[in-house]
Structures are given as C-alpha cells and as structure tokens.
C-alpha cells in the first residue's frame, strides 16, 4: 500500500489541480485501491472498479439509514454546521432507498425524454440569445456570459423561480458546493451554512406562495404530488430544489468552460469541429471525458468489501476518481488525446447506478445548444487571456474564460 507522501495525488497543490491527469496515471499504476491518509479515504482510480462500485449496494451515499454515527465509527458533524447538513441530507443525492426511490420517482417526471425534448427549442433559443449578446459586445467572459446563465435559467424556469430572484442562485450554489471539496475549511463551512439558511428560507417562502397559487412548475408539481398522497416533507421539497439547482448547473457550467479551454488548446480539433458541425454530439461526450467536471464522488462502505485482495472495512469512505477513470487506457485508446470523433466513449461523468444523474439528458441538450450557437454565431471565437483555474479539485472549473467573438 502506498503511503500518502509517495503519491503525486495532492488535491491542495495548485500544480496538481491545474493538471491532475499525469498523477492519476501514477495512481492507476500503484493499484486498484489506495489508502490516502490526509482525507481518511480509499482512492479508486480504475474505470472498471469505479463503474462496478457505483452499482454496488454495499456502498451508500449515506449510512444513517442503517447506522448511527457512533455505530459506524464516525464523529457527528459540528452543531454549527447543522443547517448545511439538514439541507444536504434530505436531498435524493444523499439518500438511499426507500427514501431515494420515493423522491426520485416524483422528480423524474420532470426529466422524462418527452419533457426534455419539449425543452429543446427553449434551450436553443436561450443559448442563441446569450451568444448573440456576446457577439454584439465583441466578446467577453464566455463563462459568465454564456456558460453560467444558460443552465441556471433552464433549471430556474423548471422550478418556477421568478426571473427577478435568479441572480441569488449562483452565489448560494457556489457557497454550498464548497462543502463538497476535500477537508473544507471553517470559513468554507461558514459560507455554506449561511447560504443554506438563506436559500432554504427563500424556498420555504416560494413553496408557501405556490401552495396559494400553483403554477406549471416542478415545485407546484411536488406540492400537488404530496397533496395526492405521495409523501414529501417540506424539507425534502426544499432540499430537492437546491439539489436540482446545484447539480443542474454546476456540471454544465464547468463542462462548457473546461470544454472550450480544451478546444482552444487543440486548434486542430477546433478547426475540425468548425468545419463539420455534425461532430457536436461526439464532441460533447469527448469533452466531458477529457476534462471531467466532477473529479471525485464519495461513497460509504456499509459492509466490508474486497478490492484486489485488499479488504476495505465497514465505516470507510471510498473516493471514486471519475477523472482518472475517464483517462484509463484499459477502456479508452490513447486517453490523453482529445479526439472529437471518438465513438467508443463510455465515460462516467454523469455517474452510474442508483445515483446516475437524473438531468444527464438535459445537460447534454444545454451543452449541445451552447456549442452549436457559438459555432454558428461566433465562428472565429478566440481566446484573449489564458484562464485561471479555480482552486477547487472536486468540482473542476475555471474562474473565467475571456474571448473575442465575431
């Protein structure tokens, strides 16, 4: 077993965050499961293992449905963090069946193939308008002007959040998502708690308004389902709305910015895409694989498991390295090469199993819409300044992406 000091894996090192993929190759060479003391986790870097463990019911996003903190050998979170954990722990991403099944069944009605298909014209029109504004201005920050507002507007529209209130959503989401990084600081936790309180308070007021005056939105639909006998507490409604907003735009924002930054660094691939717009669907998949927006996904070990002769005991936390899995040469030919024509591309950027991303189809529509609009309206889109990477490791993204557009 490799000691932490022997590993190039260092999620707090800016050089590693800038390009973690060479270090992942070293991890994969070390073995299939590696103990990492700084985060008290077991790292799993291979595609086959990550894919299998995402479907393994001996692992869970939570353990509270089976064990107390004490029974599981874990220390309860500090009381001052409770607002964050109350919000987070009642969302379906951090629940296991039967609660997960009950909530996902209700929410999935908003993400059926037919519903997503109906949303396509709205998403493409919105993307086209955002890109038109970027071109009219001669350029700007692709992240702030296109990548962020598109998915935020789409999920806010689905939830029924008034347009005047939407500017608050991204800052709340960013502060809450800071808690998903490894070993978050107390300052990060304080921001997440404050955002959890404010966002929850806002949504409780919105739920009360929708009870009085229902609309055609998802929050109204969840209220109606509750009234018809599908049990959904108000806290579950609040947590579900926050999860859908956070998950519904964080990955898409980062995938858009990471993707265009990758294209600018590979002018041959960008030229091929500009010459043949039919490559957009495979380009979206390849960019999701090449620079994965969610690098790590955690699961608790509910019952002892064995990986390659190593027993990982109950009470352990496993860190599945999506970025490493998506660069595993056992699955992807020449994985370090960006290839927009790649056909055999079983990336796991949307996870798998019970917690497969419920909005994956919608995210693909959004990524396709923004890329198509940029190719059509800004055919000479050019990078003006090398972007700065956010210091986050788990949610991999950029601070901005300045471009000229014409």
C-alpha positions as CSV (number, residue, x, y, z in Angstrom):
1,X,0.0,0.0,0.0
2,X,1.4,3.4,-1.0
3,X,2.0,6.0,1.7
4,X,0.5,9.4,1.1
5,X,3.9,11.0,0.9
6,X,4.7,8.7,-2.0
7,X,1.8,9.8,-4.1
8,X,1.6,12.6,-6.6
9,X,-2.1,12.9,-5.7
10,X,-2.3,16.2,-3.8
11,X,-5.7,17.9,-4.2
12,X,-4.4,21.1,-2.5
13,X,-1.4,21.6,-4.8
14,X,-2.2,24.2,-7.5
15,X,0.0,22.3,-9.9
16,X,-2.0,19.1,-9.4
17,X,-5.3,21.0,-9.7
18,X,-4.1,22.5,-12.9
19,X,-3.5,19.1,-14.5
20,X,-4.3,16.0,-12.3
21,X,-4.2,13.5,-15.1
22,X,-0.5,12.5,-15.0
23,X,-0.8,11.9,-11.3
24,X,-3.8,9.7,-12.0
25,X,-1.7,7.5,-14.3
26,X,0.7,7.0,-11.3
27,X,-2.2,6.1,-9.1
28,X,-3.5,3.5,-11.6
29,X,-0.1,2.0,-11.8
30,X,0.0,1.7,-7.9
31,X,-3.0,-0.5,-7.7
32,X,-6.8,-0.7,-7.7
33,X,-7.4,0.8,-4.2
34,X,-5.0,3.1,-2.3
35,X,-5.3,4.3,1.2
36,X,-5.0,8.1,1.4
37,X,-4.4,9.3,5.0
38,X,-4.9,13.1,4.5
39,X,-8.6,12.7,3.8
40,X,-9.1,9.3,5.5
41,X,-10.3,7.8,2.3
42,X,-9.6,4.9,-0.1
43,X,-8.9,6.1,-3.6
44,X,-10.2,4.1,-6.5
45,X,-8.6,5.2,-9.8
46,X,-9.6,2.5,-12.4
47,X,-12.7,2.7,-14.7
48,X,-13.8,-0.9,-14.2
49,X,-13.7,-0.6,-10.4
50,X,-15.4,2.8,-10.3
51,X,-18.1,1.6,-12.6
52,X,-18.7,-1.5,-10.5
53,X,-18.7,0.3,-7.2
54,X,-21.2,2.9,-8.3
55,X,-23.6,0.0,-8.7
56,X,-22.6,-1.9,-5.5
57,X,-25.3,-1.8,-2.9
58,X,-22.7,-2.5,-0.2
59,X,-21.8,1.2,-0.6
60,X,-24.0,4.2,0.1
61,X,-24.1,7.9,-0.2
62,X,-25.3,7.8,3.5
63,X,-25.1,5.3,6.3
64,X,-27.7,6.9,8.5
65,X,-30.5,4.6,7.2
66,X,-28.6,1.7,8.8
67,X,-26.3,3.0,11.4
68,X,-25.9,5.8,13.9
69,X,-22.7,7.9,13.7
70,X,-21.4,6.0,16.7
71,X,-22.2,2.6,15.4
72,X,-20.4,3.5,12.1
73,X,-17.4,4.8,13.9
74,X,-17.9,8.3,12.7
75,X,-18.0,11.6,14.6
76,X,-21.2,13.6,14.1
77,X,-20.8,16.9,12.3
78,X,-20.4,20.0,14.5
79,X,-23.7,21.5,15.6
80,X,-22.9,24.8,14.0
81,X,-22.9,23.0,10.6
82,X,-26.4,21.6,11.1
83,X,-28.2,23.9,8.6
84,X,-26.0,22.7,5.8
85,X,-26.4,19.0,6.7
86,X,-30.1,19.3,7.2
87,X,-30.4,20.7,3.7
88,X,-27.9,18.3,2.1
89,X,-29.0,15.1,3.9
90,X,-32.7,15.4,2.7
91,X,-31.8,15.6,-1.0
92,X,-32.0,12.5,-3.0
93,X,-28.3,12.5,-3.9
94,X,-27.5,11.8,-0.3
95,X,-30.4,9.4,0.4
96,X,-30.6,5.7,-0.1
97,X,-33.7,3.6,-0.9
98,X,-36.5,3.6,0.0
99,X,-36.4,7.4,0.5
100,X,-34.2,8.0,-2.5
101,X,-36.6,5.9,-4.7
102,X,-39.7,7.8,-3.5
103,X,-38.2,11.2,-4.2
104,X,-36.5,10.3,-7.4
105,X,-39.8,8.8,-8.8
106,X,-41.5,12.1,-8.3
107,X,-38.7,14.3,-9.6
108,X,-38.0,12.1,-12.6
109,X,-41.4,13.1,-14.1
110,X,-39.8,16.5,-14.9
111,X,-36.9,14.8,-16.7
112,X,-38.6,12.3,-19.0
113,X,-37.3,12.0,-22.6
114,X,-40.6,13.7,-23.8
115,X,-40.2,16.6,-21.3
116,X,-36.5,17.1,-22.3
117,X,-37.5,17.0,-25.9
118,X,-40.1,19.7,-25.3
119,X,-37.5,21.9,-23.7
120,X,-35.1,21.8,-26.6
121,X,-36.5,24.8,-28.5
122,X,-36.4,26.9,-25.3
123,X,-32.9,25.9,-24.5
124,X,-31.6,26.5,-28.0
125,X,-33.4,29.9,-28.2
126,X,-31.9,30.9,-24.9
127,X,-28.4,29.8,-25.9
128,X,-28.7,31.6,-29.2
129,X,-29.7,34.9,-27.5
130,X,-26.8,34.7,-25.0
131,X,-24.3,34.1,-27.7
132,X,-25.8,36.9,-29.8
133,X,-25.2,39.2,-26.9
134,X,-21.6,38.0,-26.6
135,X,-21.0,38.6,-30.3
136,X,-22.7,42.1,-30.2
137,X,-20.3,43.1,-27.4
138,X,-17.4,41.8,-29.4
139,X,-16.6,39.2,-26.8
140,X,-16.4,39.0,-23.0
141,X,-16.3,36.2,-20.4
142,X,-17.7,33.1,-22.0
143,X,-18.2,31.6,-18.6
144,X,-20.2,34.5,-17.1
145,X,-22.0,35.5,-20.3
146,X,-23.0,32.1,-21.7
147,X,-21.9,29.1,-19.6
148,X,-23.5,30.2,-16.3
149,X,-26.7,31.9,-17.3
150,X,-27.9,29.2,-19.7
151,X,-28.3,26.2,-17.2
152,X,-29.3,28.5,-14.3
153,X,-32.1,29.9,-16.4
154,X,-33.3,26.5,-17.5
155,X,-33.4,24.9,-14.1
156,X,-34.9,28.0,-12.5
157,X,-37.6,28.0,-15.2
158,X,-38.3,24.4,-14.4
159,X,-38.5,25.1,-10.7
160,X,-40.6,28.2,-11.1
161,X,-38.2,30.6,-9.6
162,X,-39.1,34.2,-10.7
163,X,-36.6,35.8,-13.1
164,X,-36.0,38.7,-10.7
165,X,-34.7,36.3,-8.0
166,X,-32.3,34.3,-10.1
167,X,-29.2,36.4,-9.5
168,X,-29.0,35.0,-6.0
169,X,-29.0,31.4,-7.1
170,X,-25.4,31.0,-8.4
171,X,-23.7,32.6,-5.3
172,X,-25.8,30.4,-3.0
173,X,-24.9,27.4,-5.0
174,X,-21.2,28.2,-5.1
175,X,-21.1,28.6,-1.3
176,X,-23.0,25.4,-0.6
177,X,-20.9,23.4,-3.1
178,X,-17.7,24.5,-1.4
179,X,-18.5,21.8,1.3
180,X,-18.1,19.1,-1.3
181,X,-14.4,19.7,-1.6
182,X,-11.9,17.6,0.4
183,X,-11.4,18.8,4.0
184,X,-13.2,22.1,3.6
185,X,-12.0,25.0,5.9
186,X,-14.1,26.5,8.7
187,X,-14.5,29.6,6.5
188,X,-15.9,27.5,3.7
189,X,-18.2,25.8,6.1
190,X,-19.5,29.1,7.5
191,X,-20.3,30.3,4.0
192,X,-22.1,27.1,3.2
193,X,-24.1,27.3,6.4
194,X,-25.1,30.9,5.7
195,X,-26.1,30.1,2.1
196,X,-28.1,27.0,3.3
197,X,-30.1,29.1,5.7
198,X,-30.8,31.9,3.2
199,X,-31.6,29.5,0.3
200,X,-33.8,27.4,2.5
201,X,-35.7,30.4,3.8
202,X,-36.2,31.7,0.3
203,X,-37.6,28.3,-0.9
204,X,-39.9,27.9,2.0
205,X,-41.5,31.3,1.1
206,X,-41.7,30.2,-2.6
207,X,-43.3,26.9,-1.6
208,X,-45.9,28.8,0.5
209,X,-46.6,31.1,-2.4
210,X,-47.1,28.1,-4.7
211,X,-49.5,26.5,-2.3
212,X,-51.6,29.6,-2.6
213,X,-51.2,30.0,-6.3
214,X,-49.9,26.8,-8.1
215,X,-48.2,27.1,-11.5
216,X,-46.9,24.7,-14.1
217,X,-43.5,24.4,-12.4
218,X,-41.8,21.5,-10.7
219,X,-42.3,22.9,-7.1
220,X,-46.0,23.1,-7.8
221,X,-45.9,19.6,-9.1
222,X,-44.2,18.3,-5.9
223,X,-46.8,20.1,-3.7
224,X,-49.6,18.5,-5.8
225,X,-48.0,15.1,-5.5
226,X,-47.7,15.5,-1.7
227,X,-51.4,16.5,-1.5
228,X,-52.4,13.5,-3.6
229,X,-50.7,11.1,-1.2
230,X,-47.1,10.8,-2.3
231,X,-45.4,11.7,1.0
232,X,-42.9,14.5,0.6
233,X,-42.0,16.7,3.5
234,X,-41.4,20.4,3.1
235,X,-37.7,19.9,4.0
236,X,-37.5,17.2,1.2
237,X,-39.0,19.7,-1.2
238,X,-36.5,22.4,-0.2
239,X,-33.5,20.0,-0.4
240,X,-34.7,18.6,-3.7
241,X,-35.0,22.1,-5.2
242,X,-31.5,23.1,-4.0
243,X,-30.0,19.8,-5.3
244,X,-31.6,20.3,-8.7
245,X,-30.3,23.8,-9.0
246,X,-26.8,22.9,-7.8
247,X,-26.5,19.7,-9.8
248,X,-28.5,21.2,-12.7
249,X,-25.9,23.8,-13.5
250,X,-22.6,23.3,-11.7
251,X,-21.5,20.4,-14.0
252,X,-22.8,22.1,-17.2
253,X,-21.1,25.4,-16.4
254,X,-17.8,23.7,-15.7
255,X,-18.1,21.4,-18.7
256,X,-18.7,24.3,-21.0
257,X,-15.7,26.3,-19.8
258,X,-13.4,23.3,-19.5
259,X,-14.5,22.2,-22.9
260,X,-13.8,25.4,-24.8
261,X,-10.5,25.8,-23.0
262,X,-9.6,22.3,-24.2
263,X,-10.6,23.3,-27.7
264,X,-8.5,26.4,-27.7
265,X,-5.5,24.3,-26.6
266,X,-6.2,21.9,-29.5
267,X,-6.6,24.1,-32.6
268,X,-6.7,21.1,-34.9
269,X,-9.8,19.7,-33.1
270,X,-11.4,23.1,-33.0
271,X,-10.8,23.5,-36.7
272,X,-12.4,20.1,-37.4
273,X,-15.4,21.0,-35.4
274,X,-15.9,24.3,-37.1
275,X,-15.6,22.5,-40.5
276,X,-18.1,19.8,-39.6
277,X,-20.9,20.8,-37.1
278,X,-22.2,17.2,-37.2
279,X,-19.3,16.4,-34.8
280,X,-21.1,18.3,-32.0
281,X,-22.7,15.3,-30.3
282,X,-19.5,13.3,-30.1
283,X,-17.6,16.5,-29.2
284,X,-19.8,17.0,-26.2
285,X,-19.2,13.4,-25.0
286,X,-15.4,13.7,-25.6
287,X,-15.1,17.0,-23.8
288,X,-17.0,15.6,-20.8
289,X,-14.5,12.7,-20.7
290,X,-11.3,14.7,-21.5
291,X,-11.6,17.2,-18.6
292,X,-14.2,15.8,-16.3
293,X,-16.2,18.5,-14.4
294,X,-16.8,16.3,-11.3
295,X,-13.5,14.7,-10.5
296,X,-14.4,12.7,-7.4
297,X,-17.5,11.0,-6.0
298,X,-17.6,9.6,-2.5
299,X,-19.4,6.6,-1.0
300,X,-19.5,5.0,2.4
301,X,-18.7,1.3,2.9
302,X,-21.8,-0.2,4.6
303,X,-20.4,-3.8,4.6
304,X,-16.9,-4.9,4.2
305,X,-15.8,-5.2,0.6
306,X,-12.7,-6.6,-1.0
307,X,-10.9,-4.9,-3.9
308,X,-7.9,-6.8,-5.5
309,X,-7.2,-8.7,-2.3
310,X,-7.5,-5.6,0.0
311,X,-10.4,-5.6,2.5
312,X,-12.0,-2.1,2.8
313,X,-13.8,-2.3,6.1
314,X,-17.3,-1.1,7.0
315,X,-17.2,2.6,8.1
316,X,-14.6,3.5,5.5
317,X,-15.1,6.2,2.8
318,X,-14.3,5.5,-0.8
319,X,-13.3,8.2,-3.2
320,X,-14.0,7.2,-6.7
321,X,-11.9,9.2,-9.1
322,X,-14.0,10.0,-12.1
323,X,-11.3,12.0,-13.8
324,X,-8.9,9.1,-13.5
325,X,-11.5,6.5,-14.7
326,X,-12.2,8.7,-17.8
327,X,-8.5,8.5,-18.7
328,X,-8.0,4.8,-18.1
329,X,-6.1,3.3,-21.1
330,X,-7.8,-0.1,-20.3
331,X,-11.0,1.5,-21.6
332,X,-10.0,4.5,-23.8
333,X,-7.5,4.3,-26.6
334,X,-4.9,7.0,-26.2
335,X,-6.8,8.7,-23.4
336,X,-4.6,11.7,-23.1
337,X,-5.5,12.7,-26.7
338,X,-8.5,14.9,-27.4
339,X,-10.4,13.2,-30.2
340,X,-13.8,14.7,-31.1
341,X,-14.5,11.7,-33.4
342,X,-14.1,9.2,-30.5
343,X,-17.0,6.7,-30.8
344,X,-16.4,4.2,-28.1
345,X,-16.7,6.6,-25.2
346,X,-18.2,5.0,-22.0
347,X,-17.2,7.9,-19.8
348,X,-18.8,8.1,-16.3
349,X,-19.0,11.9,-16.0
350,X,-22.7,11.5,-15.1
351,X,-22.0,8.7,-12.5
352,X,-23.9,5.4,-12.8
353,X,-26.2,3.1,-10.9
354,X,-28.8,4.3,-8.4
355,X,-27.4,7.8,-8.4
356,X,-27.0,8.3,-12.1
357,X,-27.5,11.9,-12.9
358,X,-31.2,12.5,-13.4
359,X,-30.6,15.5,-15.5
360,X,-27.9,14.0,-17.8
361,X,-30.1,14.3,-20.9
362,X,-31.0,17.9,-20.2
363,X,-27.3,18.7,-19.6
364,X,-26.4,17.2,-23.0
365,X,-29.1,19.4,-24.6
366,X,-27.7,22.5,-22.9
367,X,-24.1,21.7,-23.9
368,X,-25.2,21.0,-27.4
369,X,-27.2,24.2,-27.6
370,X,-24.4,26.5,-26.4
371,X,-21.8,24.8,-28.6
372,X,-24.0,25.0,-31.7
373,X,-24.8,28.6,-31.1
374,X,-21.1,29.5,-30.6
375,X,-20.1,27.7,-33.8
376,X,-22.8,29.4,-35.8
377,X,-22.7,32.9,-34.4
378,X,-19.1,33.2,-33.4
379,X,-17.1,31.2,-36.0
380,X,-13.9,33.0,-35.2
381,X,-14.2,32.8,-31.4
382,X,-10.7,33.4,-30.0
383,X,-9.2,33.2,-26.5
384,X,-7.8,36.5,-25.3
385,X,-6.2,35.6,-22.0
386,X,-5.1,32.3,-20.6
387,X,-7.7,31.4,-17.9
388,X,-7.1,30.9,-14.2
389,X,-8.3,27.7,-12.8
390,X,-10.5,27.7,-9.6
391,X,-8.6,26.2,-6.7
392,X,-11.3,23.5,-6.3
393,X,-10.4,19.9,-7.0
394,X,-13.6,18.0,-6.8
395,X,-15.7,20.4,-8.9
396,X,-13.2,21.2,-11.7
397,X,-13.7,24.6,-13.4
398,X,-12.3,28.0,-14.4
399,X,-12.7,31.4,-12.8
400,X,-13.5,32.8,-16.3
401,X,-12.8,32.4,-20.0
402,X,-12.2,35.7,-21.8
403,X,-12.8,35.6,-25.5
404,X,-13.3,37.9,-28.5
405,X,-16.3,37.0,-30.6
406,X,-17.3,37.7,-34.2
